[in-house]
Amino acid sequence: MGSPPNIETSTTAEREKYIYDNFYCRGNCEICGICKVYHGKSPELVYADYIDGKRSFQEIAKEYLPKRY
């Protein structure tokens, strides 16, 4: 998977490609879990601000960490 491109040194296309390459639908919900992690939202929508260079990947990802009780 590798590290996400830094928004200061990457292009929109590079960030978009990172999301598409790493968070695509695998067509096997029992094994994958991406939809569950992002509460049914597409990763492209979740990371739209990252792709547009407005917020870091890590900042957005923190919002989807499991809640600890």
CHARMM-style PDB file with segment names, atoms N, HN, CA, C and O in Angstrom:
ATOM      1  N   MET     1       0.832  -1.185   0.000  1.00  0.00      PROA
ATOM      2  CA  MET     1       0.000   0.000   0.000  1.00  0.00      PROA
ATOM      3  C   MET     1       0.876   1.248   0.000  1.00  0.00      PROA
ATOM      4  O   MET     1       0.605   2.168  -0.772  1.00  0.00      PROA
ATOM      5  N   GLY     2       1.872   1.316   0.799  1.00  0.00      PROA
ATOM      6  HN  GLY     2       2.092   0.568   1.425  1.00  0.00      PROA
ATOM      7  CA  GLY     2       2.750   2.478   0.812  1.00  0.00      PROA
ATOM      8  C   GLY     2       2.115   3.675   1.484  1.00  0.00      PROA
ATOM      9  O   GLY     2       0.928   3.668   1.812  1.00  0.00      PROA
ATOM     10  N   SER     3       2.907   4.682   1.680  1.00  0.00      PROA
ATOM     11  HN  SER     3       3.871   4.687   1.414  1.00  0.00      PROA
ATOM     12  CA  SER     3       2.436   5.909   2.315  1.00  0.00      PROA
ATOM     13  C   SER     3       1.669   6.762   1.315  1.00  0.00      PROA
ATOM     14  O   SER     3       1.996   6.784   0.128  1.00  0.00      PROA
ATOM     15  N   PRO     4       0.647   7.464   1.799  1.00  0.00      PROA
ATOM     16  CA  PRO     4      -0.082   8.351   0.890  1.00  0.00      PROA
ATOM     17  C   PRO     4       0.785   9.534   0.481  1.00  0.00      PROA
ATOM     18  O   PRO     4       1.591  10.013   1.278  1.00  0.00      PROA
ATOM     19  N   PRO     5       0.631  10.003  -0.735  1.00  0.00      PROA
ATOM     20  CA  PRO     5       1.394  11.168  -1.167  1.00  0.00      PROA
ATOM     21  C   PRO     5       1.087  12.384  -0.290  1.00  0.00      PROA
ATOM     22  O   PRO     5      -0.062  12.622   0.082  1.00  0.00      PROA
ATOM     23  N   ASN     6       2.121  13.137   0.029  1.00  0.00      PROA
ATOM     24  HN  ASN     6       3.055  12.943  -0.274  1.00  0.00      PROA
ATOM     25  CA  ASN     6       1.986  14.350   0.807  1.00  0.00      PROA
ATOM     26  C   ASN     6       1.266  15.402  -0.029  1.00  0.00      PROA
ATOM     27  O   ASN     6       1.580  15.567  -1.208  1.00  0.00      PROA
ATOM     28  N   ILE     7       0.314  16.113   0.554  1.00  0.00      PROA
ATOM     29  HN  ILE     7       0.060  15.980   1.512  1.00  0.00      PROA
ATOM     30  CA  ILE     7      -0.456  17.082  -0.245  1.00  0.00      PROA
ATOM     31  C   ILE     7       0.388  18.261  -0.732  1.00  0.00      PROA
ATOM     32  O   ILE     7       0.063  18.884  -1.743  1.00  0.00      PROA
ATOM     33  N   GLU     8       1.466  18.564  -0.016  1.00  0.00      PROA
ATOM     34  HN  GLU     8       1.730  18.058   0.805  1.00  0.00      PROA
ATOM     35  CA  GLU     8       2.311  19.681  -0.429  1.00  0.00      PROA
ATOM     36  C   GLU     8       3.195  19.351  -1.625  1.00  0.00      PROA
ATOM     37  O   GLU     8       3.615  20.254  -2.349  1.00  0.00      PROA
ATOM     38  N   THR     9       3.482  18.076  -1.841  1.00  0.00      PROA
ATOM     39  HN  THR     9       3.142  17.343  -1.253  1.00  0.00      PROA
ATOM     40  CA  THR     9       4.427  17.708  -2.894  1.00  0.00      PROA
ATOM     41  C   THR     9       3.835  16.775  -3.960  1.00  0.00      PROA
ATOM     42  O   THR     9       4.575  16.189  -4.750  1.00  0.00      PROA
ATOM     43  N   SER    10       2.530  16.639  -3.980  1.00  0.00      PROA
ATOM     44  HN  SER    10       1.929  17.115  -3.338  1.00  0.00      PROA
ATOM     45  CA  SER    10       1.902  15.746  -4.960  1.00  0.00      PROA
ATOM     46  C   SER    10       0.828  16.489  -5.734  1.00  0.00      PROA
ATOM     47  O   SER    10       0.382  17.569  -5.346  1.00  0.00      PROA
ATOM     48  N   THR    11       0.433  15.883  -6.829  1.00  0.00      PROA
ATOM     49  HN  THR    11       0.795  15.006  -7.144  1.00  0.00      PROA
ATOM     50  CA  THR    11      -0.634  16.461  -7.643  1.00  0.00      PROA
ATOM     51  C   THR    11      -1.972  15.837  -7.258  1.00  0.00      PROA
ATOM     52  O   THR    11      -2.028  14.799  -6.598  1.00  0.00      PROA
ATOM     53  N   THR    12      -3.017  16.479  -7.677  1.00  0.00      PROA
ATOM     54  HN  THR    12      -2.971  17.321  -8.213  1.00  0.00      PROA
ATOM     55  CA  THR    12      -4.357  15.940  -7.467  1.00  0.00      PROA
ATOM     56  C   THR    12      -4.461  14.542  -8.073  1.00  0.00      PROA
ATOM     57  O   THR    12      -5.019  13.633  -7.459  1.00  0.00      PROA
ATOM     58  N   ALA    13      -3.928  14.378  -9.265  1.00  0.00      PROA
ATOM     59  HN  ALA    13      -3.474  15.116  -9.764  1.00  0.00      PROA
ATOM     60  CA  ALA    13      -3.980  13.086  -9.949  1.00  0.00      PROA
ATOM     61  C   ALA    13      -3.255  11.997  -9.158  1.00  0.00      PROA
ATOM     62  O   ALA    13      -3.732  10.864  -9.086  1.00  0.00      PROA
ATOM     63  N   GLU    14      -2.113  12.331  -8.567  1.00  0.00      PROA
ATOM     64  HN  GLU    14      -1.726  13.251  -8.625  1.00  0.00      PROA
ATOM     65  CA  GLU    14      -1.374  11.344  -7.766  1.00  0.00      PROA
ATOM     66  C   GLU    14      -2.157  10.936  -6.522  1.00  0.00      PROA
ATOM     67  O   GLU    14      -2.183   9.759  -6.164  1.00  0.00      PROA
ATOM     68  N   ARG    15      -2.789  11.890  -5.869  1.00  0.00      PROA
ATOM     69  HN  ARG    15      -2.768  12.847  -6.159  1.00  0.00      PROA
ATOM     70  CA  ARG    15      -3.582  11.575  -4.669  1.00  0.00      PROA
ATOM     71  C   ARG    15      -4.817  10.755  -5.036  1.00  0.00      PROA
ATOM     72  O   ARG    15      -5.179   9.809  -4.337  1.00  0.00      PROA
ATOM     73  N   GLU    16      -5.445  11.129  -6.126  1.00  0.00      PROA
ATOM     74  HN  GLU    16      -5.151  11.898  -6.694  1.00  0.00      PROA
ATOM     75  CA  GLU    16      -6.612  10.394  -6.594  1.00  0.00      PROA
ATOM     76  C   GLU    16      -6.236   8.952  -6.937  1.00  0.00      PROA
ATOM     77  O   GLU    16      -6.954   8.017  -6.583  1.00  0.00      PROA
ATOM     78  N   LYS    17      -5.130   8.784  -7.612  1.00  0.00      PROA
ATOM     79  HN  LYS    17      -4.547   9.544  -7.900  1.00  0.00      PROA
ATOM     80  CA  LYS    17      -4.665   7.437  -7.974  1.00  0.00      PROA
ATOM     81  C   LYS    17      -4.385   6.612  -6.721  1.00  0.00      PROA
ATOM     82  O   LYS    17      -4.714   5.426  -6.682  1.00  0.00      PROA
ATOM     83  N   TYR    18      -3.787   7.215  -5.701  1.00  0.00      PROA
ATOM     84  HN  TYR    18      -3.520   8.179  -5.732  1.00  0.00      PROA
ATOM     85  CA  TYR    18      -3.517   6.499  -4.452  1.00  0.00      PROA
ATOM     86  C   TYR    18      -4.816   5.967  -3.842  1.00  0.00      PROA
ATOM     87  O   TYR    18      -4.874   4.813  -3.417  1.00  0.00      PROA
ATOM     88  N   ILE    19      -5.838   6.789  -3.799  1.00  0.00      PROA
ATOM     89  HN  ILE    19      -5.791   7.726  -4.144  1.00  0.00      PROA
ATOM     90  CA  ILE    19      -7.123   6.356  -3.225  1.00  0.00      PROA
ATOM     91  C   ILE    19      -7.734   5.255  -4.092  1.00  0.00      PROA
ATOM     92  O   ILE    19      -8.156   4.222  -3.571  1.00  0.00      PROA
ATOM     93  N   TYR    20      -7.784   5.462  -5.393  1.00  0.00      PROA
ATOM     94  HN  TYR    20      -7.442   6.301  -5.817  1.00  0.00      PROA
ATOM     95  CA  TYR    20      -8.356   4.450  -6.288  1.00  0.00      PROA
ATOM     96  C   TYR    20      -7.598   3.129  -6.227  1.00  0.00      PROA
ATOM     97  O   TYR    20      -8.215   2.064  -6.212  1.00  0.00      PROA
ATOM     98  N   ASP    21      -6.285   3.184  -6.191  1.00  0.00      PROA
ATOM     99  HN  ASP    21      -5.783   4.049  -6.203  1.00  0.00      PROA
ATOM    100  CA  ASP    21      -5.474   1.960  -6.190  1.00  0.00      PROA
ATOM    101  C   ASP    21      -5.561   1.184  -4.877  1.00  0.00      PROA
ATOM    102  O   ASP    21      -5.442  -0.041  -4.877  1.00  0.00      PROA
ATOM    103  N   ASN    22      -5.764   1.876  -3.769  1.00  0.00      PROA
ATOM    104  HN  ASN    22      -5.861   2.871  -3.769  1.00  0.00      PROA
ATOM    105  CA  ASN    22      -5.718   1.222  -2.468  1.00  0.00      PROA
ATOM    106  C   ASN    22      -7.071   0.978  -1.820  1.00  0.00      PROA
ATOM    107  O   ASN    22      -7.174   0.164  -0.903  1.00  0.00      PROA
ATOM    108  N   PHE    23      -8.104   1.664  -2.277  1.00  0.00      PROA
ATOM    109  HN  PHE    23      -8.020   2.325  -3.023  1.00  0.00      PROA
ATOM    110  CA  PHE    23      -9.401   1.542  -1.627  1.00  0.00      PROA
ATOM    111  C   PHE    23     -10.521   1.229  -2.615  1.00  0.00      PROA
ATOM    112  O   PHE    23     -11.645   1.705  -2.458  1.00  0.00      PROA
ATOM    113  N   TYR    24     -10.214   0.440  -3.617  1.00  0.00      PROA
ATOM    114  HN  TYR    24      -9.300   0.053  -3.745  1.00  0.00      PROA
ATOM    115  CA  TYR    24     -11.221   0.067  -4.608  1.00  0.00      PROA
ATOM    116  C   TYR    24     -12.115  -1.059  -4.077  1.00  0.00      PROA
ATOM    117  O   TYR    24     -11.731  -1.783  -3.158  1.00  0.00      PROA
ATOM    118  N   CYS    25     -13.297  -1.200  -4.656  1.00  0.00      PROA
ATOM    119  HN  CYS    25     -13.609  -0.612  -5.403  1.00  0.00      PROA
ATOM    120  CA  CYS    25     -14.206  -2.279  -4.277  1.00  0.00      PROA
ATOM    121  C   CYS    25     -13.627  -3.603  -4.776  1.00  0.00      PROA
ATOM    122  O   CYS    25     -13.327  -3.764  -5.959  1.00  0.00      PROA
ATOM    123  N   ARG    26     -13.483  -4.526  -3.861  1.00  0.00      PROA
ATOM    124  HN  ARG    26     -13.727  -4.396  -2.900  1.00  0.00      PROA
ATOM    125  CA  ARG    26     -12.923  -5.834  -4.201  1.00  0.00      PROA
ATOM    126  C   ARG    26     -14.003  -6.867  -4.527  1.00  0.00      PROA
ATOM    127  O   ARG    26     -13.699  -7.996  -4.913  1.00  0.00      PROA
ATOM    128  N   GLY    27     -15.259  -6.469  -4.368  1.00  0.00      PROA
ATOM    129  HN  GLY    27     -15.506  -5.552  -4.054  1.00  0.00      PROA
ATOM    130  CA  GLY    27     -16.361  -7.347  -4.725  1.00  0.00      PROA
ATOM    131  C   GLY    27     -16.531  -8.541  -3.803  1.00  0.00      PROA
ATOM    132  O   GLY    27     -17.222  -9.497  -4.156  1.00  0.00      PROA
ATOM    133  N   ASN    28     -15.916  -8.507  -2.634  1.00  0.00      PROA
ATOM    134  HN  ASN    28     -15.354  -7.731  -2.348  1.00  0.00      PROA
ATOM    135  CA  ASN    28     -16.055  -9.595  -1.672  1.00  0.00      PROA
ATOM    136  C   ASN    28     -16.168  -8.978  -0.274  1.00  0.00      PROA
ATOM    137  O   ASN    28     -15.182  -8.873   0.456  1.00  0.00      PROA
ATOM    138  N   CYS    29     -17.376  -8.579   0.076  1.00  0.00      PROA
ATOM    139  HN  CYS    29     -18.176  -8.664  -0.517  1.00  0.00      PROA
ATOM    140  CA  CYS    29     -17.617  -7.847   1.330  1.00  0.00      PROA
ATOM    141  C   CYS    29     -17.235  -8.640   2.581  1.00  0.00      PROA
ATOM    142  O   CYS    29     -16.877  -8.051   3.602  1.00  0.00      PROA
ATOM    143  N   GLU    30     -17.307  -9.942   2.508  1.00  0.00      PROA
ATOM    144  HN  GLU    30     -17.597 -10.419   1.679  1.00  0.00      PROA
ATOM    145  CA  GLU    30     -16.968 -10.766   3.674  1.00  0.00      PROA
ATOM    146  C   GLU    30     -15.485 -10.651   4.038  1.00  0.00      PROA
ATOM    147  O   GLU    30     -15.124 -10.759   5.210  1.00  0.00      PROA
ATOM    148  N   ILE    31     -14.640 -10.436   3.051  1.00  0.00      PROA
ATOM    149  HN  ILE    31     -14.933 -10.349   2.099  1.00  0.00      PROA
ATOM    150  CA  ILE    31     -13.198 -10.372   3.286  1.00  0.00      PROA
ATOM    151  C   ILE    31     -12.707  -8.919   3.367  1.00  0.00      PROA
ATOM    152  O   ILE    31     -11.831  -8.616   4.177  1.00  0.00      PROA
ATOM    153  N   CYS    32     -13.240  -8.042   2.562  1.00  0.00      PROA
ATOM    154  HN  CYS    32     -13.951  -8.289   1.904  1.00  0.00      PROA
ATOM    155  CA  CYS    32     -12.707  -6.698   2.387  1.00  0.00      PROA
ATOM    156  C   CYS    32     -12.980  -5.759   3.566  1.00  0.00      PROA
ATOM    157  O   CYS    32     -12.055  -5.430   4.308  1.00  0.00      PROA
ATOM    158  N   GLY    33     -14.205  -5.331   3.750  1.00  0.00      PROA
ATOM    159  HN  GLY    33     -14.957  -5.598   3.147  1.00  0.00      PROA
ATOM    160  CA  GLY    33     -14.577  -4.461   4.851  1.00  0.00      PROA
ATOM    161  C   GLY    33     -14.435  -2.969   4.613  1.00  0.00      PROA
ATOM    162  O   GLY    33     -14.712  -2.182   5.518  1.00  0.00      PROA
ATOM    163  N   ILE    34     -14.013  -2.553   3.429  1.00  0.00      PROA
ATOM    164  HN  ILE    34     -13.788  -3.192   2.694  1.00  0.00      PROA
ATOM    165  CA  ILE    34     -13.840  -1.117   3.176  1.00  0.00      PROA
ATOM    166  C   ILE    34     -15.156  -0.368   3.371  1.00  0.00      PROA
ATOM    167  O   ILE    34     -15.163   0.703   3.978  1.00  0.00      PROA
ATOM    168  N   CYS    35     -16.244  -0.894   2.882  1.00  0.00      PROA
ATOM    169  HN  CYS    35     -16.239  -1.764   2.389  1.00  0.00      PROA
ATOM    170  CA  CYS    35     -17.541  -0.224   3.028  1.00  0.00      PROA
ATOM    171  C   CYS    35     -17.912  -0.051   4.502  1.00  0.00      PROA
ATOM    172  O   CYS    35     -18.458   0.978   4.902  1.00  0.00      PROA
ATOM    173  N   LYS    36     -17.610  -1.055   5.285  1.00  0.00      PROA
ATOM    174  HN  LYS    36     -17.167  -1.890   4.960  1.00  0.00      PROA
ATOM    175  CA  LYS    36     -17.932  -0.991   6.711  1.00  0.00      PROA
ATOM    176  C   LYS    36     -17.087   0.069   7.414  1.00  0.00      PROA
ATOM    177  O   LYS    36     -17.601   0.829   8.234  1.00  0.00      PROA
ATOM    178  N   VAL    37     -15.816   0.121   7.101  1.00  0.00      PROA
ATOM    179  HN  VAL    37     -15.398  -0.497   6.435  1.00  0.00      PROA
ATOM    180  CA  VAL    37     -14.910   1.106   7.711  1.00  0.00      PROA
ATOM    181  C   VAL    37     -15.399   2.524   7.435  1.00  0.00      PROA
ATOM    182  O   VAL    37     -15.369   3.377   8.322  1.00  0.00      PROA
ATOM    183  N   TYR    38     -15.846   2.773   6.220  1.00  0.00      PROA
ATOM    184  HN  TYR    38     -15.871   2.080   5.499  1.00  0.00      PROA
ATOM    185  CA  TYR    38     -16.262   4.119   5.822  1.00  0.00      PROA
ATOM    186  C   TYR    38     -17.780   4.312   5.899  1.00  0.00      PROA
ATOM    187  O   TYR    38     -18.333   5.214   5.270  1.00  0.00      PROA
ATOM    188  N   HSD    39     -18.431   3.470   6.665  1.00  0.00      PROA
ATOM    189  HN  HSD    39     -17.982   2.738   7.176  1.00  0.00      PROA
ATOM    190  CA  HSD    39     -19.868   3.594   6.953  1.00  0.00      PROA
ATOM    191  C   HSD    39     -20.717   3.717   5.680  1.00  0.00      PROA
ATOM    192  O   HSD    39     -21.639   4.529   5.609  1.00  0.00      PROA
ATOM    193  N   GLY    40     -20.391   2.908   4.698  1.00  0.00      PROA
ATOM    194  HN  GLY    40     -19.642   2.249   4.755  1.00  0.00      PROA
ATOM    195  CA  GLY    40     -21.160   2.859   3.465  1.00  0.00      PROA
ATOM    196  C   GLY    40     -20.832   3.956   2.462  1.00  0.00      PROA
ATOM    197  O   GLY    40     -21.425   3.997   1.384  1.00  0.00      PROA
ATOM    198  N   LYS    41     -19.903   4.841   2.791  1.00  0.00      PROA
ATOM    199  HN  LYS    41     -19.421   4.807   3.667  1.00  0.00      PROA
ATOM    200  CA  LYS    41     -19.506   5.903   1.863  1.00  0.00      PROA
ATOM    201  C   LYS    41     -18.367   5.405   0.982  1.00  0.00      PROA
ATOM    202  O   LYS    41     -17.555   4.585   1.410  1.00  0.00      PROA
ATOM    203  N   SER    42     -18.313   5.895  -0.230  1.00  0.00      PROA
ATOM    204  HN  SER    42     -18.973   6.561  -0.578  1.00  0.00      PROA
ATOM    205  CA  SER    42     -17.208   5.506  -1.107  1.00  0.00      PROA
ATOM    206  C   SER    42     -15.930   6.197  -0.622  1.00  0.00      PROA
ATOM    207  O   SER    42     -15.984   7.338  -0.163  1.00  0.00      PROA
ATOM    208  N   PRO    43     -14.791   5.523  -0.719  1.00  0.00      PROA
ATOM    209  CA  PRO    43     -13.532   6.147  -0.335  1.00  0.00      PROA
ATOM    210  C   PRO    43     -13.239   7.432  -1.118  1.00  0.00      PROA
ATOM    211  O   PRO    43     -12.611   8.350  -0.590  1.00  0.00      PROA
ATOM    212  N   GLU    44     -13.687   7.499  -2.358  1.00  0.00      PROA
ATOM    213  HN  GLU    44     -14.198   6.754  -2.787  1.00  0.00      PROA
ATOM    214  CA  GLU    44     -13.484   8.709  -3.152  1.00  0.00      PROA
ATOM    215  C   GLU    44     -14.199   9.903  -2.521  1.00  0.00      PROA
ATOM    216  O   GLU    44     -13.681  11.020  -2.539  1.00  0.00      PROA
ATOM    217  N   LEU    45     -15.375   9.669  -1.971  1.00  0.00      PROA
ATOM    218  HN  LEU    45     -15.795   8.762  -1.957  1.00  0.00      PROA
ATOM    219  CA  LEU    45     -16.121  10.728  -1.287  1.00  0.00      PROA
ATOM    220  C   LEU    45     -15.481  11.054   0.061  1.00  0.00      PROA
ATOM    221  O   LEU    45     -15.313  12.224   0.406  1.00  0.00      PROA
ATOM    222  N   VAL    46     -15.127  10.024   0.815  1.00  0.00      PROA
ATOM    223  HN  VAL    46     -15.263   9.074   0.535  1.00  0.00      PROA
ATOM    224  CA  VAL    46     -14.507  10.215   2.127  1.00  0.00      PROA
ATOM    225  C   VAL    46     -13.227  11.040   2.007  1.00  0.00      PROA
ATOM    226  O   VAL    46     -12.997  11.951   2.802  1.00  0.00      PROA
ATOM    227  N   TYR    47     -12.407  10.725   1.027  1.00  0.00      PROA
ATOM    228  HN  TYR    47     -12.594   9.985   0.381  1.00  0.00      PROA
ATOM    229  CA  TYR    47     -11.110  11.380   0.871  1.00  0.00      PROA
ATOM    230  C   TYR    47     -11.118  12.517  -0.154  1.00  0.00      PROA
ATOM    231  O   TYR    47     -10.059  12.893  -0.655  1.00  0.00      PROA
ATOM    232  N   ALA    48     -12.265  13.057  -0.466  1.00  0.00      PROA
ATOM    233  HN  ALA    48     -13.125  12.751  -0.058  1.00  0.00      PROA
ATOM    234  CA  ALA    48     -12.361  14.140  -1.459  1.00  0.00      PROA
ATOM    235  C   ALA    48     -11.505  15.348  -1.058  1.00  0.00      PROA
ATOM    236  O   ALA    48     -10.838  15.936  -1.910  1.00  0.00      PROA
ATOM    237  N   ASP    49     -11.514  15.721   0.220  1.00  0.00      PROA
ATOM    238  HN  ASP    49     -12.056  15.243   0.912  1.00  0.00      PROA
ATOM    239  CA  ASP    49     -10.701  16.858   0.659  1.00  0.00      PROA
ATOM    240  C   ASP    49      -9.208  16.560   0.538  1.00  0.00      PROA
ATOM    241  O   ASP    49      -8.421  17.462   0.253  1.00  0.00      PROA
ATOM    242  N   TYR    50      -8.816  15.319   0.750  1.00  0.00      PROA
ATOM    243  HN  TYR    50      -9.456  14.586   0.982  1.00  0.00      PROA
ATOM    244  CA  TYR    50      -7.419  14.923   0.558  1.00  0.00      PROA
ATOM    245  C   TYR    50      -7.052  15.004  -0.922  1.00  0.00      PROA
ATOM    246  O   TYR    50      -6.020  15.570  -1.284  1.00  0.00      PROA
ATOM    247  N   ILE    51      -7.891  14.444  -1.758  1.00  0.00      PROA
ATOM    248  HN  ILE    51      -8.729  13.984  -1.464  1.00  0.00      PROA
ATOM    249  CA  ILE    51      -7.639  14.464  -3.198  1.00  0.00      PROA
ATOM    250  C   ILE    51      -7.515  15.909  -3.698  1.00  0.00      PROA
ATOM    251  O   ILE    51      -6.674  16.208  -4.546  1.00  0.00      PROA
ATOM    252  N   ASP    52      -8.359  16.798  -3.167  1.00  0.00      PROA
ATOM    253  HN  ASP    52      -9.042  16.555  -2.478  1.00  0.00      PROA
ATOM    254  CA  ASP    52      -8.334  18.204  -3.566  1.00  0.00      PROA
ATOM    255  C   ASP    52      -7.217  19.007  -2.897  1.00  0.00      PROA
ATOM    256  O   ASP    52      -7.030  20.183  -3.211  1.00  0.00      PROA
ATOM    257  N   GLY    53      -6.475  18.383  -1.978  1.00  0.00      PROA
ATOM    258  HN  GLY    53      -6.628  17.428  -1.723  1.00  0.00      PROA
ATOM    259  CA  GLY    53      -5.360  19.056  -1.316  1.00  0.00      PROA
ATOM    260  C   GLY    53      -5.759  19.963  -0.168  1.00  0.00      PROA
ATOM    261  O   GLY    53      -4.994  20.844   0.222  1.00  0.00      PROA
ATOM    262  N   LYS    54      -6.952  19.754   0.377  1.00  0.00      PROA
ATOM    263  HN  LYS    54      -7.574  19.038   0.060  1.00  0.00      PROA
ATOM    264  CA  LYS    54      -7.451  20.609   1.460  1.00  0.00      PROA
ATOM    265  C   LYS    54      -7.123  20.083   2.855  1.00  0.00      PROA
ATOM    266  O   LYS    54      -6.952  20.864   3.791  1.00  0.00      PROA
ATOM    267  N   ARG    55      -7.035  18.757   2.995  1.00  0.00      PROA
ATOM    268  HN  ARG    55      -7.174  18.122   2.235  1.00  0.00      PROA
ATOM    269  CA  ARG    55      -6.773  18.131   4.292  1.00  0.00      PROA
ATOM    270  C   ARG    55      -5.860  16.935   4.077  1.00  0.00      PROA
ATOM    271  O   ARG    55      -5.857  16.334   3.003  1.00  0.00      PROA
ATOM    272  N   SER    56      -5.091  16.592   5.094  1.00  0.00      PROA
ATOM    273  HN  SER    56      -5.094  17.080   5.967  1.00  0.00      PROA
ATOM    274  CA  SER    56      -4.179  15.455   4.958  1.00  0.00      PROA
ATOM    275  C   SER    56      -4.944  14.135   5.013  1.00  0.00      PROA
ATOM    276  O   SER    56      -6.043  14.048   5.560  1.00  0.00      PROA
ATOM    277  N   PHE    57      -4.335  13.133   4.440  1.00  0.00      PROA
ATOM    278  HN  PHE    57      -3.442  13.204   3.996  1.00  0.00      PROA
ATOM    279  CA  PHE    57      -4.892  11.783   4.477  1.00  0.00      PROA
ATOM    280  C   PHE    57      -5.085  11.341   5.925  1.00  0.00      PROA
ATOM    281  O   PHE    57      -6.134  10.802   6.279  1.00  0.00      PROA
ATOM    282  N   GLN    58      -4.071  11.569   6.761  1.00  0.00      PROA
ATOM    283  HN  GLN    58      -3.219  12.006   6.474  1.00  0.00      PROA
ATOM    284  CA  GLN    58      -4.106  11.134   8.155  1.00  0.00      PROA
ATOM    285  C   GLN    58      -5.230  11.818   8.934  1.00  0.00      PROA
ATOM    286  O   GLN    58      -5.885  11.186   9.763  1.00  0.00      PROA
ATOM    287  N   GLU    59      -5.450  13.085   8.676  1.00  0.00      PROA
ATOM    288  HN  GLU    59      -4.918  13.598   8.002  1.00  0.00      PROA
ATOM    289  CA  GLU    59      -6.509  13.825   9.367  1.00  0.00      PROA
ATOM    290  C   GLU    59      -7.876  13.200   9.092  1.00  0.00      PROA
ATOM    291  O   GLU    59      -8.689  13.038  10.002  1.00  0.00      PROA
ATOM    292  N   ILE    60      -8.115  12.859   7.853  1.00  0.00      PROA
ATOM    293  HN  ILE    60      -7.455  12.991   7.114  1.00  0.00      PROA
ATOM    294  CA  ILE    60      -9.400  12.253   7.483  1.00  0.00      PROA
ATOM    295  C   ILE    60      -9.485  10.835   8.027  1.00  0.00      PROA
ATOM    296  O   ILE    60     -10.524  10.438   8.554  1.00  0.00      PROA
ATOM    297  N   ALA    61      -8.411  10.070   7.906  1.00  0.00      PROA
ATOM    298  HN  ALA    61      -7.567  10.393   7.478  1.00  0.00      PROA
ATOM    299  CA  ALA    61      -8.416   8.672   8.370  1.00  0.00      PROA
ATOM    300  C   ALA    61      -8.716   8.583   9.864  1.00  0.00      PROA
ATOM    301  O   ALA    61      -9.376   7.640  10.301  1.00  0.00      PROA
ATOM    302  N   LYS    62      -8.244   9.545  10.653  1.00  0.00      PROA
ATOM    303  HN  LYS    62      -7.708  10.311  10.298  1.00  0.00      PROA
ATOM    304  CA  LYS    62      -8.498   9.539  12.098  1.00  0.00      PROA
ATOM    305  C   LYS    62      -9.983   9.569  12.414  1.00  0.00      PROA
ATOM    306  O   LYS    62     -10.412   9.022  13.430  1.00  0.00      PROA
ATOM    307  N   GLU    63     -10.768  10.199  11.560  1.00  0.00      PROA
ATOM    308  HN  GLU    63     -10.420  10.644  10.735  1.00  0.00      PROA
ATOM    309  CA  GLU    63     -12.208  10.290  11.776  1.00  0.00      PROA
ATOM    310  C   GLU    63     -12.889   8.922  11.668  1.00  0.00      PROA
ATOM    311  O   GLU    63     -14.007   8.744  12.152  1.00  0.00      PROA
ATOM    312  N   TYR    64     -12.227   7.975  11.046  1.00  0.00      PROA
ATOM    313  HN  TYR    64     -11.318   8.120  10.653  1.00  0.00      PROA
ATOM    314  CA  TYR    64     -12.820   6.659  10.824  1.00  0.00      PROA
ATOM    315  C   TYR    64     -12.181   5.557  11.663  1.00  0.00      PROA
ATOM    316  O   TYR    64     -12.450   4.375  11.448  1.00  0.00      PROA
ATOM    317  N   LEU    65     -11.347   5.937  12.606  1.00  0.00      PROA
ATOM    318  HN  LEU    65     -11.129   6.897  12.781  1.00  0.00      PROA
ATOM    319  CA  LEU    65     -10.788   4.940  13.526  1.00  0.00      PROA
ATOM    320  C   LEU    65     -11.894   4.386  14.398  1.00  0.00      PROA
ATOM    321  O   LEU    65     -12.822   5.117  14.745  1.00  0.00      PROA
ATOM    322  N   PRO    66     -11.823   3.111  14.764  1.00  0.00      PROA
ATOM    323  CA  PRO    66     -12.857   2.540  15.647  1.00  0.00      PROA
ATOM    324  C   PRO    66     -12.890   3.294  16.973  1.00  0.00      PROA
ATOM    325  O   PRO    66     -11.852   3.684  17.508  1.00  0.00      PROA
ATOM    326  N   LYS    67     -14.084   3.487  17.486  1.00  0.00      PROA
ATOM    327  HN  LYS    67     -14.927   3.169  17.051  1.00  0.00      PROA
ATOM    328  CA  LYS    67     -14.261   4.146  18.782  1.00  0.00      PROA
ATOM    329  C   LYS    67     -13.836   3.189  19.885  1.00  0.00      PROA
ATOM    330  O   LYS    67     -14.150   1.999  19.844  1.00  0.00      PROA
ATOM    331  N   ARG    68     -13.131   3.710  20.855  1.00  0.00      PROA
ATOM    332  HN  ARG    68     -12.876   4.677  20.888  1.00  0.00      PROA
ATOM    333  CA  ARG    68     -12.719   2.894  22.008  1.00  0.00      PROA
ATOM    334  C   ARG    68     -13.618   3.264  23.183  1.00  0.00      PROA
ATOM    335  O   ARG    68     -13.829   4.440  23.483  1.00  0.00      PROA
ATOM    336  N   TYR    69     -14.129   2.256  23.822  1.00  0.00      PROA
ATOM    337  HN  TYR    69     -13.957   1.302  23.578  1.00  0.00      PROA
ATOM    338  CA  TYR    69     -15.067   2.495  24.929  1.00  0.00      PROA
ATOM    339  C   TYR    69     -14.412   2.244  26.254  1.00  0.00      PROA
ATOM    340  OT1 TYR    69     -15.050   2.394  27.296  1.00  0.00      PROA
TER     341      TYR     69
END
